[in-house]
């Protein structure tokens, strides 16, 4: 779970988060019908983003009835498409690249502006009930698994099919492999 102070608590925060996240799944006049009928990935992911963030807002503000209604709609959509992103686990700017069977452990903490590629999974440790913690701007590659109580620093990129079972605390590096190991150093800052 993300810390309490980084969650959505006001309508302004909800609008800000939705503006950032739905901009990645544009909706124009010619895309209204596919959005209503859920005919494209962008429409499904946009609907998922709206339901996830509204569920979080109503949970965090104590509006239990609305939270329950949005939670049921979110669960139905996630079950239909094999996604699992529990409320209050992902920070602002979450980007899911495709409708997929990926997911996040409910005890995980995902930082701001993180990217999930298809089938990326954050798995917990059943024995000790530990879950991964991701920093800001982390990118999880296709079919990668981050498991246990590991921590990934800000800006870490996890390669496709990687199995991350230990922490990487150096920011801006790329890790890949089974088990994952550091492949390259920090990226230079963007101008």
N, C-alpha and C positions, 0 to 999 in steps of 0.2 A: 504494500500500500504506500502511496506517496504521502509525504508529511501533510498534516492538517493545513498548514499555512499555504501550501501549493495547490490546494483544491479549489473548486469553483464554489463560491459562497454568495455571489451577487449576480443580479441580472446582467450588469455591465460586463462582468467576467465571462459569463455564459456567451454573451454576444461576441466578445472579443475572441474567445476560443473557437466558436463556430465560424466566425469570419475567416480566421486563419486556416482552419482545417477544411472547410467546405470549398475554399478557393482552389484547392487541389483537384476537386472533382467538379468542374464547371457545369453550370446549368444555364443553357440559353433557351430561346424561344423554341427552337427546333428539337430540343432535348426534353421538353416538358412531358410529352407522352411516354417516352422510354422511362423517365423518372417515376411517373405515376404507376406504370405497369411493371417497374423493376426489370427492364429488358437489357440493361447494360451494366457492366461492372462498376462504372462510375456512379450510376444511379443507386446501386446496392450499397456501395461504400459510403456514398453521401448520406443515405438513409441511416446506415449503421452509425456514422459519426454523430448525427443529430440525436438519435436515440440514446447512444452512450453518454453524451454530454448532458442531455436533459435528465437522464436517470441520475447522474452524479449530482447535478444541481439540486434536484428534489430530495435526494438522500441527505445531502449536506445541509440543507436548510430545514430539515425536519418535517417536510410535507410527505408523510408516510403513504397516504392514499395515491397521490400522483406518482410518487417514487415506485410504488408497487405496480401501477399500471404501465409506466414506461419500462420498468424492469421486465415485465412479462412480454412486452412487445420486443424488447431487445433480445431476450432469451429465445424467442421464437425465430427472429431473424438469424441469430447466431447459430441456432441448431439447423436451420434450413441450409446454411452455407458452410457449416463446419468451422466456424470461427469461435474463439473464446477469448474475449477481452473484458474481464470483470470491471465494474465501476471502481474508480479511484485508484487504479494501478498505473495509469499512463498520464504523463504530464502534457502540457499544452503543445500543440503542433504535431500530434501523432499523425504518421502517414502510413497507411497500409496500401501496398502497391497493387495487390490483386485479391479477389475473393478467393479464400483458400482455407485449408484445414490447419491453420496455425493457431497458436494461442499463448496465453500468459497465465502463469500460476497466480491465484488470487492473493498470495502473500508477496508477490514481486513488486518491485518499485522501478518504474521506467521514467527516465528523465524527460526533459522537454525536447521537442523536435527530433524524436527518434523515428527511424524508418524500419518497417517490417516488409521483407520480401516474401514471396510465397512459401508457405509451410515452415516459417521460422517459429521456433517454440522456446518458451522460457519454462523449464520444468523444475519443480521443487524436489527436495530430498524428503522422501517419505519417512525416513527414520528419525531425523532431527527436526523436521518441519522447517527447513531452510529454503529460501527462494532467492533467485538472482536479483541483483541491484544494478541498474544501468544508469550511467551518467547522461548528460545532455548530448544531443547530436550523434547518437550511436546508430549505426546501420547494421542490421542483421541480414546476412545474405540468404539466398534461397536454400531451404531445407537445413538450415543450421539449428543446432540445439545448444542452449545455454542451460546448464543444470547445476542444481545444488545452491549453496550459499555463496556463489562467486560474485565479484564486483567487477564491472567494466567501467573504466574511467571515461571522461568526456571525449567525444570524437573518435572512439574506437570503431573500426570497421571489422565485422566478422565475415569471413569468406563463405562461399557456398559449401554446403555439406560439412561444415566444421562442427566439432564437438568441443565446446568450451566447458572444461571441468575444473579450471583454476582461475584465480583472479588476475586481471591485467590492469594495473594501476597507473601505467604510463599513458598520458593523454595523446590522442591523435595517431595511434598506431594501427596497423592492420594485422589481424591474426587469422590463421586458417589451419586446417589439418585435423587429423583425428589421432590423438588429442590435439587441441589447438596450440599453436606456438606463434611467437612473434615473427612476422615476415618482413615488415618494414617499419622504419622509424616514424616520428611525428611528421605530419604534413605541414608544409609552410603555411603561415597565415594568409588568408585571402585578402587581396587589396580592397 
